[in-house]
Amino acid sequence: MKCCKCDAEMFTANLTGNALHALILTQTKKSVWDADKRCGVICHVCPDCGYIELYADKPKAIKP
């Protein structure tokens, strides 16, 4: 994947929320009976300018 800012080749990196869990996206529950909707985050980093792009790995999993 090419960087949209400087056209360098980007690499995939881990984006960590804390020591126990990687960063995740969540959708707010409609009620206490609903299960959490979650998906992981894919991070691409430009080694030249530092630009970062984030993508949901399973966006349909958190669709309202």
CHARMM-style PDB file with segment names, atoms N, HN, CA, C and O in Angstrom:
ATOM      1  N   MET     1       0.846  -1.168   0.000  1.00  0.00      PROA
ATOM      2  CA  MET     1       0.000   0.000   0.000  1.00  0.00      PROA
ATOM      3  C   MET     1       0.896   1.236   0.000  1.00  0.00      PROA
ATOM      4  O   MET     1       1.860   1.319   0.760  1.00  0.00      PROA
ATOM      5  N   LYS     2       0.564   2.189  -0.859  1.00  0.00      PROA
ATOM      6  HN  LYS     2      -0.219   2.122  -1.476  1.00  0.00      PROA
ATOM      7  CA  LYS     2       1.323   3.433  -0.960  1.00  0.00      PROA
ATOM      8  C   LYS     2       0.727   4.514  -0.065  1.00  0.00      PROA
ATOM      9  O   LYS     2      -0.492   4.614   0.074  1.00  0.00      PROA
ATOM     10  N   CYS     3       1.586   5.312   0.534  1.00  0.00      PROA
ATOM     11  HN  CYS     3       2.576   5.231   0.422  1.00  0.00      PROA
ATOM     12  CA  CYS     3       1.164   6.428   1.373  1.00  0.00      PROA
ATOM     13  C   CYS     3       0.512   7.500   0.500  1.00  0.00      PROA
ATOM     14  O   CYS     3       1.054   7.865  -0.543  1.00  0.00      PROA
ATOM     15  N   CYS     4      -0.639   7.999   0.919  1.00  0.00      PROA
ATOM     16  HN  CYS     4      -1.079   7.702   1.766  1.00  0.00      PROA
ATOM     17  CA  CYS     4      -1.334   9.034   0.152  1.00  0.00      PROA
ATOM     18  C   CYS     4      -0.691  10.414   0.332  1.00  0.00      PROA
ATOM     19  O   CYS     4      -1.019  11.344  -0.405  1.00  0.00      PROA
ATOM     20  N   LYS     5       0.206  10.556   1.286  1.00  0.00      PROA
ATOM     21  HN  LYS     5       0.472   9.801   1.884  1.00  0.00      PROA
ATOM     22  CA  LYS     5       0.866  11.842   1.545  1.00  0.00      PROA
ATOM     23  C   LYS     5       2.196  11.985   0.791  1.00  0.00      PROA
ATOM     24  O   LYS     5       2.482  13.039   0.222  1.00  0.00      PROA
ATOM     25  N   CYS     6       3.013  10.906   0.792  1.00  0.00      PROA
ATOM     26  HN  CYS     6       2.781  10.050   1.254  1.00  0.00      PROA
ATOM     27  CA  CYS     6       4.353  11.025   0.196  1.00  0.00      PROA
ATOM     28  C   CYS     6       4.685   9.903  -0.785  1.00  0.00      PROA
ATOM     29  O   CYS     6       5.780   9.893  -1.347  1.00  0.00      PROA
ATOM     30  N   ASP     7       3.773   8.964  -1.004  1.00  0.00      PROA
ATOM     31  HN  ASP     7       2.884   8.973  -0.548  1.00  0.00      PROA
ATOM     32  CA  ASP     7       3.901   7.882  -1.976  1.00  0.00      PROA
ATOM     33  C   ASP     7       4.923   6.803  -1.589  1.00  0.00      PROA
ATOM     34  O   ASP     7       5.297   5.985  -2.430  1.00  0.00      PROA
ATOM     35  N   ALA     8       5.374   6.790  -0.342  1.00  0.00      PROA
ATOM     36  HN  ALA     8       5.071   7.454   0.341  1.00  0.00      PROA
ATOM     37  CA  ALA     8       6.282   5.722   0.121  1.00  0.00      PROA
ATOM     38  C   ALA     8       5.475   4.446   0.379  1.00  0.00      PROA
ATOM     39  O   ALA     8       4.257   4.509   0.546  1.00  0.00      PROA
ATOM     40  N   GLU     9       6.136   3.310   0.412  1.00  0.00      PROA
ATOM     41  HN  GLU     9       7.126   3.259   0.276  1.00  0.00      PROA
ATOM     42  CA  GLU     9       5.476   2.036   0.690  1.00  0.00      PROA
ATOM     43  C   GLU     9       5.192   1.935   2.193  1.00  0.00      PROA
ATOM     44  O   GLU     9       6.107   2.041   3.010  1.00  0.00      PROA
ATOM     45  N   MET    10       3.928   1.730   2.550  1.00  0.00      PROA
ATOM     46  HN  MET    10       3.184   1.644   1.886  1.00  0.00      PROA
ATOM     47  CA  MET    10       3.537   1.627   3.954  1.00  0.00      PROA
ATOM     48  C   MET    10       3.683   0.180   4.428  1.00  0.00      PROA
ATOM     49  O   MET    10       3.693  -0.747   3.618  1.00  0.00      PROA
ATOM     50  N   PHE    11       3.796  -0.006   5.738  1.00  0.00      PROA
ATOM     51  HN  PHE    11       3.789   0.747   6.396  1.00  0.00      PROA
ATOM     52  CA  PHE    11       3.852  -1.341   6.317  1.00  0.00      PROA
ATOM     53  C   PHE    11       2.758  -1.489   7.362  1.00  0.00      PROA
ATOM     54  O   PHE    11       2.274  -0.497   7.907  1.00  0.00      PROA
ATOM     55  N   THR    12       2.369  -2.728   7.640  1.00  0.00      PROA
ATOM     56  HN  THR    12       2.762  -3.534   7.198  1.00  0.00      PROA
ATOM     57  CA  THR    12       1.349  -3.021   8.640  1.00  0.00      PROA
ATOM     58  C   THR    12       2.005  -3.108  10.009  1.00  0.00      PROA
ATOM     59  O   THR    12       3.065  -3.715  10.161  1.00  0.00      PROA
ATOM     60  N   ALA    13       1.369  -2.498  11.005  1.00  0.00      PROA
ATOM     61  HN  ALA    13       0.508  -2.005  10.881  1.00  0.00      PROA
ATOM     62  CA  ALA    13       1.894  -2.514  12.376  1.00  0.00      PROA
ATOM     63  C   ALA    13       0.768  -2.846  13.340  1.00  0.00      PROA
ATOM     64  O   ALA    13      -0.408  -2.731  12.994  1.00  0.00      PROA
ATOM     65  N   ASN    14       1.125  -3.253  14.539  1.00  0.00      PROA
ATOM     66  HN  ASN    14       2.080  -3.346  14.821  1.00  0.00      PROA
ATOM     67  CA  ASN    14       0.140  -3.509  15.582  1.00  0.00      PROA
ATOM     68  C   ASN    14      -0.155  -2.216  16.331  1.00  0.00      PROA
ATOM     69  O   ASN    14       0.755  -1.473  16.699  1.00  0.00      PROA
ATOM     70  N   LEU    15      -1.426  -1.964  16.546  1.00  0.00      PROA
ATOM     71  HN  LEU    15      -2.165  -2.568  16.247  1.00  0.00      PROA
ATOM     72  CA  LEU    15      -1.859  -0.811  17.319  1.00  0.00      PROA
ATOM     73  C   LEU    15      -2.414  -1.356  18.626  1.00  0.00      PROA
ATOM     74  O   LEU    15      -3.409  -2.080  18.617  1.00  0.00      PROA
ATOM     75  N   THR    16      -1.790  -1.023  19.746  1.00  0.00      PROA
ATOM     76  HN  THR    16      -0.981  -0.435  19.754  1.00  0.00      PROA
ATOM     77  CA  THR    16      -2.131  -1.622  21.025  1.00  0.00      PROA
ATOM     78  C   THR    16      -2.838  -0.635  21.931  1.00  0.00      PROA
ATOM     79  O   THR    16      -2.404   0.506  22.086  1.00  0.00      PROA
ATOM     80  N   GLY    17      -3.941  -1.089  22.534  1.00  0.00      PROA
ATOM     81  HN  GLY    17      -4.293  -2.016  22.409  1.00  0.00      PROA
ATOM     82  CA  GLY    17      -4.689  -0.251  23.464  1.00  0.00      PROA
ATOM     83  C   GLY    17      -4.089  -0.289  24.856  1.00  0.00      PROA
ATOM     84  O   GLY    17      -3.996   0.739  25.528  1.00  0.00      PROA
ATOM     85  N   ASN    18      -3.681  -1.477  25.289  1.00  0.00      PROA
ATOM     86  HN  ASN    18      -3.757  -2.312  24.743  1.00  0.00      PROA
ATOM     87  CA  ASN    18      -3.013  -1.637  26.575  1.00  0.00      PROA
ATOM     88  C   ASN    18      -2.233  -2.946  26.556  1.00  0.00      PROA
ATOM     89  O   ASN    18      -2.175  -3.607  25.520  1.00  0.00      PROA
ATOM     90  N   ALA    19      -1.647  -3.324  27.651  1.00  0.00      PROA
ATOM     91  HN  ALA    19      -1.694  -2.786  28.493  1.00  0.00      PROA
ATOM     92  CA  ALA    19      -0.795  -4.506  27.683  1.00  0.00      PROA
ATOM     93  C   ALA    19      -1.580  -5.813  27.499  1.00  0.00      PROA
ATOM     94  O   ALA    19      -0.999  -6.822  27.099  1.00  0.00      PROA
ATOM     95  N   LEU    20      -2.872  -5.809  27.780  1.00  0.00      PROA
ATOM     96  HN  LEU    20      -3.344  -4.989  28.105  1.00  0.00      PROA
ATOM     97  CA  LEU    20      -3.663  -7.034  27.708  1.00  0.00      PROA
ATOM     98  C   LEU    20      -4.416  -7.214  26.403  1.00  0.00      PROA
ATOM     99  O   LEU    20      -4.595  -8.345  25.952  1.00  0.00      PROA
ATOM    100  N   HSD    21      -4.868  -6.116  25.778  1.00  0.00      PROA
ATOM    101  HN  HSD    21      -4.722  -5.197  26.145  1.00  0.00      PROA
ATOM    102  CA  HSD    21      -5.734  -6.208  24.615  1.00  0.00      PROA
ATOM    103  C   HSD    21      -5.281  -5.263  23.511  1.00  0.00      PROA
ATOM    104  O   HSD    21      -4.871  -4.133  23.774  1.00  0.00      PROA
ATOM    105  N   ALA    22      -5.362  -5.742  22.264  1.00  0.00      PROA
ATOM    106  HN  ALA    22      -5.695  -6.660  22.050  1.00  0.00      PROA
ATOM    107  CA  ALA    22      -5.147  -4.847  21.129  1.00  0.00      PROA
ATOM    108  C   ALA    22      -6.332  -3.897  21.030  1.00  0.00      PROA
ATOM    109  O   ALA    22      -7.395  -4.174  21.585  1.00  0.00      PROA
ATOM    110  N   LEU    23      -6.166  -2.810  20.349  1.00  0.00      PROA
ATOM    111  HN  LEU    23      -5.302  -2.584  19.899  1.00  0.00      PROA
ATOM    112  CA  LEU    23      -7.239  -1.847  20.172  1.00  0.00      PROA
ATOM    113  C   LEU    23      -8.384  -2.485  19.391  1.00  0.00      PROA
ATOM    114  O   LEU    23      -8.150  -3.158  18.387  1.00  0.00      PROA
ATOM    115  N   ILE    24      -9.610  -2.281  19.842  1.00  0.00      PROA
ATOM    116  HN  ILE    24      -9.800  -1.735  20.658  1.00  0.00      PROA
ATOM    117  CA  ILE    24     -10.776  -2.822  19.160  1.00  0.00      PROA
ATOM    118  C   ILE    24     -11.814  -1.725  18.965  1.00  0.00      PROA
ATOM    119  O   ILE    24     -11.868  -0.761  19.729  1.00  0.00      PROA
ATOM    120  N   LEU    25     -12.632  -1.883  17.942  1.00  0.00      PROA
ATOM    121  HN  LEU    25     -12.588  -2.667  17.321  1.00  0.00      PROA
ATOM    122  CA  LEU    25     -13.777  -1.004  17.729  1.00  0.00      PROA
ATOM    123  C   LEU    25     -14.989  -1.663  18.356  1.00  0.00      PROA
ATOM    124  O   LEU    25     -15.155  -2.879  18.266  1.00  0.00      PROA
ATOM    125  N   THR    26     -15.835  -0.869  18.989  1.00  0.00      PROA
ATOM    126  HN  THR    26     -15.700   0.119  19.062  1.00  0.00      PROA
ATOM    127  CA  THR    26     -17.062  -1.418  19.563  1.00  0.00      PROA
ATOM    128  C   THR    26     -18.246  -0.568  19.140  1.00  0.00      PROA
ATOM    129  O   THR    26     -18.108   0.630  18.892  1.00  0.00      PROA
ATOM    130  N   GLN    27     -19.407  -1.196  19.060  1.00  0.00      PROA
ATOM    131  HN  GLN    27     -19.519  -2.169  19.262  1.00  0.00      PROA
ATOM    132  CA  GLN    27     -20.654  -0.505  18.763  1.00  0.00      PROA
ATOM    133  C   GLN    27     -21.471  -0.481  20.042  1.00  0.00      PROA
ATOM    134  O   GLN    27     -21.582  -1.498  20.726  1.00  0.00      PROA
ATOM    135  N   THR    28     -22.039   0.659  20.369  1.00  0.00      PROA
ATOM    136  HN  THR    28     -21.949   1.485  19.813  1.00  0.00      PROA
ATOM    137  CA  THR    28     -22.829   0.802  21.588  1.00  0.00      PROA
ATOM    138  C   THR    28     -24.015  -0.152  21.575  1.00  0.00      PROA
ATOM    139  O   THR    28     -24.709  -0.292  20.568  1.00  0.00      PROA
ATOM    140  N   LYS    29     -24.234  -0.803  22.710  1.00  0.00      PROA
ATOM    141  HN  LYS    29     -23.670  -0.689  23.528  1.00  0.00      PROA
ATOM    142  CA  LYS    29     -25.368  -1.718  22.842  1.00  0.00      PROA
ATOM    143  C   LYS    29     -26.669  -0.938  22.860  1.00  0.00      PROA
ATOM    144  O   LYS    29     -26.736   0.178  23.376  1.00  0.00      PROA
ATOM    145  N   LYS    30     -27.716  -1.553  22.278  1.00  0.00      PROA
ATOM    146  HN  LYS    30     -27.660  -2.460  21.859  1.00  0.00      PROA
ATOM    147  CA  LYS    30     -29.037  -0.931  22.309  1.00  0.00      PROA
ATOM    148  C   LYS    30     -29.726  -1.191  23.644  1.00  0.00      PROA
ATOM    149  O   LYS    30     -30.542  -0.388  24.098  1.00  0.00      PROA
ATOM    150  N   SER    31     -29.393  -2.316  24.267  1.00  0.00      PROA
ATOM    151  HN  SER    31     -28.731  -2.968  23.899  1.00  0.00      PROA
ATOM    152  CA  SER    31     -29.959  -2.632  25.583  1.00  0.00      PROA
ATOM    153  C   SER    31     -28.989  -3.531  26.334  1.00  0.00      PROA
ATOM    154  O   SER    31     -28.008  -4.003  25.760  1.00  0.00      PROA
ATOM    155  N   VAL    32     -29.252  -3.769  27.597  1.00  0.00      PROA
ATOM    156  HN  VAL    32     -30.050  -3.385  28.064  1.00  0.00      PROA
ATOM    157  CA  VAL    32     -28.380  -4.620  28.404  1.00  0.00      PROA
ATOM    158  C   VAL    32     -28.408  -6.066  27.924  1.00  0.00      PROA
ATOM    159  O   VAL    32     -27.509  -6.842  28.247  1.00  0.00      PROA
ATOM    160  N   TRP    33     -29.434  -6.437  27.154  1.00  0.00      PROA
ATOM    161  HN  TRP    33     -30.164  -5.806  26.892  1.00  0.00      PROA
ATOM    162  CA  TRP    33     -29.556  -7.818  26.663  1.00  0.00      PROA
ATOM    163  C   TRP    33     -28.759  -8.057  25.385  1.00  0.00      PROA
ATOM    164  O   TRP    33     -28.521  -9.206  25.012  1.00  0.00      PROA
ATOM    165  N   ASP    34     -28.349  -6.992  24.713  1.00  0.00      PROA
ATOM    166  HN  ASP    34     -28.543  -6.058  25.016  1.00  0.00      PROA
ATOM    167  CA  ASP    34     -27.583  -7.126  23.479  1.00  0.00      PROA
ATOM    168  C   ASP    34     -26.116  -7.426  23.781  1.00  0.00      PROA
ATOM    169  O   ASP    34     -25.559  -6.957  24.774  1.00  0.00      PROA
ATOM    170  N   ALA    35     -25.511  -8.214  22.906  1.00  0.00      PROA
ATOM    171  HN  ALA    35     -25.963  -8.595  22.100  1.00  0.00      PROA
ATOM    172  CA  ALA    35     -24.077  -8.509  23.031  1.00  0.00      PROA
ATOM    173  C   ALA    35     -23.271  -7.347  22.440  1.00  0.00      PROA
ATOM    174  O   ALA    35     -23.757  -6.633  21.563  1.00  0.00      PROA
ATOM    175  N   ASP    36     -22.048  -7.164  22.922  1.00  0.00      PROA
ATOM    176  HN  ASP    36     -21.654  -7.744  23.635  1.00  0.00      PROA
ATOM    177  CA  ASP    36     -21.148  -6.163  22.346  1.00  0.00      PROA
ATOM    178  C   ASP    36     -20.832  -6.533  20.905  1.00  0.00      PROA
ATOM    179  O   ASP    36     -20.636  -7.705  20.582  1.00  0.00      PROA
ATOM    180  N   LYS    37     -20.783  -5.528  20.047  1.00  0.00      PROA
ATOM    181  HN  LYS    37     -20.942  -4.576  20.309  1.00  0.00      PROA
ATOM    182  CA  LYS    37     -20.328  -5.727  18.672  1.00  0.00      PROA
ATOM    183  C   LYS    37     -18.896  -5.222  18.624  1.00  0.00      PROA
ATOM    184  O   LYS    37     -18.623  -4.081  18.997  1.00  0.00      PROA
ATOM    185  N   ARG    38     -17.982  -6.068  18.165  1.00  0.00      PROA
ATOM    186  HN  ARG    38     -18.203  -6.995  17.862  1.00  0.00      PROA
ATOM    187  CA  ARG    38     -16.560  -5.714  18.171  1.00  0.00      PROA
ATOM    188  C   ARG    38     -15.874  -6.145  16.892  1.00  0.00      PROA
ATOM    189  O   ARG    38     -16.303  -7.089  16.229  1.00  0.00      PROA
ATOM    190  N   CYS    39     -14.798  -5.440  16.551  1.00  0.00      PROA
ATOM    191  HN  CYS    39     -14.450  -4.673  17.090  1.00  0.00      PROA
ATOM    192  CA  CYS    39     -13.890  -5.890  15.493  1.00  0.00      PROA
ATOM    193  C   CYS    39     -12.526  -5.275  15.753  1.00  0.00      PROA
ATOM    194  O   CYS    39     -12.402  -4.262  16.441  1.00  0.00      PROA
ATOM    195  N   GLY    40     -11.524  -5.895  15.198  1.00  0.00      PROA
ATOM    196  HN  GLY    40     -11.625  -6.718  14.639  1.00  0.00      PROA
ATOM    197  CA  GLY    40     -10.154  -5.428  15.366  1.00  0.00      PROA
ATOM    198  C   GLY    40      -9.834  -4.254  14.448  1.00  0.00      PROA
ATOM    199  O   GLY    40     -10.649  -3.861  13.613  1.00  0.00      PROA
ATOM    200  N   VAL    41      -8.643  -3.706  14.615  1.00  0.00      PROA
ATOM    201  HN  VAL    41      -7.981  -4.025  15.293  1.00  0.00      PROA
ATOM    202  CA  VAL    41      -8.178  -2.567  13.836  1.00  0.00      PROA
ATOM    203  C   VAL    41      -6.881  -2.940  13.130  1.00  0.00      PROA
ATOM    204  O   VAL    41      -5.955  -3.466  13.747  1.00  0.00      PROA
ATOM    205  N   ILE    42      -6.825  -2.664  11.830  1.00  0.00      PROA
ATOM    206  HN  ILE    42      -7.577  -2.237  11.328  1.00  0.00      PROA
ATOM    207  CA  ILE    42      -5.606  -2.861  11.044  1.00  0.00      PROA
ATOM    208  C   ILE    42      -4.946  -1.493  10.883  1.00  0.00      PROA
ATOM    209  O   ILE    42      -5.608  -0.518  10.528  1.00  0.00      PROA
ATOM    210  N   CYS    43      -3.658  -1.427  11.143  1.00  0.00      PROA
ATOM    211  HN  CYS    43      -3.120  -2.220  11.432  1.00  0.00      PROA
ATOM    212  CA  CYS    43      -2.919  -0.164  11.100  1.00  0.00      PROA
ATOM    213  C   CYS    43      -1.824  -0.228  10.038  1.00  0.00      PROA
ATOM    214  O   CYS    43      -1.019  -1.159  10.026  1.00  0.00      PROA
ATOM    215  N   HSD    44      -1.798   0.767   9.146  1.00  0.00      PROA
ATOM    216  HN  HSD    44      -2.452   1.523   9.157  1.00  0.00      PROA
ATOM    217  CA  HSD    44      -0.733   0.906   8.149  1.00  0.00      PROA
ATOM    218  C   HSD    44       0.037   2.178   8.468  1.00  0.00      PROA
ATOM    219  O   HSD    44      -0.564   3.220   8.730  1.00  0.00      PROA
ATOM    220  N   VAL    45       1.382   2.099   8.448  1.00  0.00      PROA
ATOM    221  HN  VAL    45       1.870   1.252   8.235  1.00  0.00      PROA
ATOM    222  CA  VAL    45       2.238   3.214   8.831  1.00  0.00      PROA
ATOM    223  C   VAL    45       3.218   3.538   7.707  1.00  0.00      PROA
ATOM    224  O   VAL    45       3.802   2.639   7.102  1.00  0.00      PROA
ATOM    225  N   CYS    46       3.391   4.822   7.436  1.00  0.00      PROA
ATOM    226  HN  CYS    46       2.916   5.552   7.927  1.00  0.00      PROA
ATOM    227  CA  CYS    46       4.389   5.252   6.460  1.00  0.00      PROA
ATOM    228  C   CYS    46       5.720   5.442   7.178  1.00  0.00      PROA
ATOM    229  O   CYS    46       5.789   6.197   8.147  1.00  0.00      PROA
ATOM    230  N   PRO    47       6.789   4.765   6.718  1.00  0.00      PROA
ATOM    231  CA  PRO    47       8.084   4.901   7.386  1.00  0.00      PROA
ATOM    232  C   PRO    47       8.774   6.235   7.102  1.00  0.00      PROA
ATOM    233  O   PRO    47       9.719   6.595   7.804  1.00  0.00      PROA
ATOM    234  N   ASP    48       8.320   6.972   6.089  1.00  0.00      PROA
ATOM    235  HN  ASP    48       7.552   6.679   5.519  1.00  0.00      PROA
ATOM    236  CA  ASP    48       8.968   8.231   5.732  1.00  0.00      PROA
ATOM    237  C   ASP    48       8.338   9.443   6.421  1.00  0.00      PROA
ATOM    238  O   ASP    48       9.046  10.244   7.032  1.00  0.00      PROA
ATOM    239  N   CYS    49       7.016   9.583   6.326  1.00  0.00      PROA
ATOM    240  HN  CYS    49       6.441   8.933   5.830  1.00  0.00      PROA
ATOM    241  CA  CYS    49       6.378  10.782   6.876  1.00  0.00      PROA
ATOM    242  C   CYS    49       5.589  10.518   8.157  1.00  0.00      PROA
ATOM    243  O   CYS    49       5.175  11.465   8.827  1.00  0.00      PROA
ATOM    244  N   GLY    50       5.372   9.237   8.513  1.00  0.00      PROA
ATOM    245  HN  GLY    50       5.708   8.468   7.969  1.00  0.00      PROA
ATOM    246  CA  GLY    50       4.679   8.907   9.752  1.00  0.00      PROA
ATOM    247  C   GLY    50       3.164   8.868   9.637  1.00  0.00      PROA
ATOM    248  O   GLY    50       2.477   8.664  10.638  1.00  0.00      PROA
ATOM    249  N   TYR    51       2.632   9.059   8.438  1.00  0.00      PROA
ATOM    250  HN  TYR    51       3.190   9.225   7.625  1.00  0.00      PROA
ATOM    251  CA  TYR    51       1.181   9.005   8.252  1.00  0.00      PROA
ATOM    252  C   TYR    51       0.672   7.620   8.639  1.00  0.00      PROA
ATOM    253  O   TYR    51       1.331   6.616   8.371  1.00  0.00      PROA
ATOM    254  N   ILE    52      -0.522   7.566   9.282  1.00  0.00      PROA
ATOM    255  HN  ILE    52      -1.057   8.382   9.500  1.00  0.00      PROA
ATOM    256  CA  ILE    52      -1.123   6.302   9.725  1.00  0.00      PROA
ATOM    257  C   ILE    52      -2.534   6.200   9.159  1.00  0.00      PROA
ATOM    258  O   ILE    52      -3.300   7.164   9.193  1.00  0.00      PROA
ATOM    259  N   GLU    53      -2.872   5.009   8.633  1.00  0.00      PROA
ATOM    260  HN  GLU    53      -2.250   4.226   8.606  1.00  0.00      PROA
ATOM    261  CA  GLU    53      -4.238   4.715   8.208  1.00  0.00      PROA
ATOM    262  C   GLU    53      -4.753   3.554   9.031  1.00  0.00      PROA
ATOM    263  O   GLU    53      -4.047   2.568   9.243  1.00  0.00      PROA
ATOM    264  N   LEU    54      -5.994   3.674   9.495  1.00  0.00      PROA
ATOM    265  HN  LEU    54      -6.568   4.474   9.322  1.00  0.00      PROA
ATOM    266  CA  LEU    54      -6.627   2.626  10.299  1.00  0.00      PROA
ATOM    267  C   LEU    54      -7.834   2.071   9.550  1.00  0.00      PROA
ATOM    268  O   LEU    54      -8.599   2.818   8.941  1.00  0.00      PROA
ATOM    269  N   TYR    55      -7.993   0.749   9.603  1.00  0.00      PROA
ATOM    270  HN  TYR    55      -7.371   0.142  10.098  1.00  0.00      PROA
ATOM    271  CA  TYR    55      -9.119   0.079   8.970  1.00  0.00      PROA
ATOM    272  C   TYR    55      -9.724  -0.917   9.941  1.00  0.00      PROA
ATOM    273  O   TYR    55      -9.008  -1.561  10.707  1.00  0.00      PROA
ATOM    274  N   ALA    56     -11.034  -1.042   9.910  1.00  0.00      PROA
ATOM    275  HN  ALA    56     -11.616  -0.519   9.287  1.00  0.00      PROA
ATOM    276  CA  ALA    56     -11.717  -2.094  10.663  1.00  0.00      PROA
ATOM    277  C   ALA    56     -11.491  -3.403   9.917  1.00  0.00      PROA
ATOM    278  O   ALA    56     -11.695  -3.465   8.704  1.00  0.00      PROA
ATOM    279  N   ASP    57     -11.064  -4.469  10.638  1.00  0.00      PROA
ATOM    280  HN  ASP    57     -10.898  -4.418  11.623  1.00  0.00      PROA
ATOM    281  CA  ASP    57     -10.803  -5.729   9.952  1.00  0.00      PROA
ATOM    282  C   ASP    57     -12.081  -6.468   9.572  1.00  0.00      PROA
ATOM    283  O   ASP    57     -12.086  -7.238   8.611  1.00  0.00      PROA
ATOM    284  N   LYS    58     -13.167  -6.242  10.316  1.00  0.00      PROA
ATOM    285  HN  LYS    58     -13.163  -5.617  11.096  1.00  0.00      PROA
ATOM    286  CA  LYS    58     -14.468  -6.865  10.006  1.00  0.00      PROA
ATOM    287  C   LYS    58     -15.567  -5.828  10.216  1.00  0.00      PROA
ATOM    288  O   LYS    58     -16.313  -5.921  11.192  1.00  0.00      PROA
ATOM    289  N   PRO    59     -15.687  -4.838   9.323  1.00  0.00      PROA
ATOM    290  CA  PRO    59     -16.624  -3.742   9.540  1.00  0.00      PROA
ATOM    291  C   PRO    59     -18.084  -4.181   9.643  1.00  0.00      PROA
ATOM    292  O   PRO    59     -18.869  -3.532  10.334  1.00  0.00      PROA
ATOM    293  N   LYS    60     -18.460  -5.259   8.978  1.00  0.00      PROA
ATOM    294  HN  LYS    60     -17.822  -5.787   8.417  1.00  0.00      PROA
ATOM    295  CA  LYS    60     -19.843  -5.729   9.060  1.00  0.00      PROA
ATOM    296  C   LYS    60     -20.190  -6.226  10.463  1.00  0.00      PROA
ATOM    297  O   LYS    60     -21.363  -6.276  10.832  1.00  0.00      PROA
ATOM    298  N   ALA    61     -19.173  -6.594  11.245  1.00  0.00      PROA
ATOM    299  HN  ALA    61     -18.220  -6.554  10.945  1.00  0.00      PROA
ATOM    300  CA  ALA    61     -19.412  -7.085  12.603  1.00  0.00      PROA
ATOM    301  C   ALA    61     -19.905  -5.993  13.544  1.00  0.00      PROA
ATOM    302  O   ALA    61     -20.538  -6.292  14.557  1.00  0.00      PROA
ATOM    303  N   ILE    62     -19.625  -4.731  13.226  1.00  0.00      PROA
ATOM    304  HN  ILE    62     -19.110  -4.488  12.403  1.00  0.00      PROA
ATOM    305  CA  ILE    62     -20.048  -3.636  14.112  1.00  0.00      PROA
ATOM    306  C   ILE    62     -21.137  -2.770  13.483  1.00  0.00      PROA
ATOM    307  O   ILE    62     -21.514  -1.738  14.038  1.00  0.00      PROA
ATOM    308  N   LYS    63     -21.633  -3.186  12.339  1.00  0.00      PROA
ATOM    309  HN  LYS    63     -21.326  -4.024  11.888  1.00  0.00      PROA
ATOM    310  CA  LYS    63     -22.678  -2.424  11.658  1.00  0.00      PROA
ATOM    311  C   LYS    63     -23.924  -2.336  12.547  1.00  0.00      PROA
ATOM    312  O   LYS    63     -24.405  -3.353  13.047  1.00  0.00      PROA
ATOM    313  N   PRO    64     -24.442  -1.120  12.742  1.00  0.00      PROA
ATOM    314  CA  PRO    64     -25.619  -0.961  13.611  1.00  0.00      PROA
ATOM    315  C   PRO    64     -26.862  -1.652  13.052  1.00  0.00      PROA
ATOM    316  OT1 PRO    64     -27.925  -1.605  13.670  1.00  0.00      PROA
TER     317      PRO     64
END
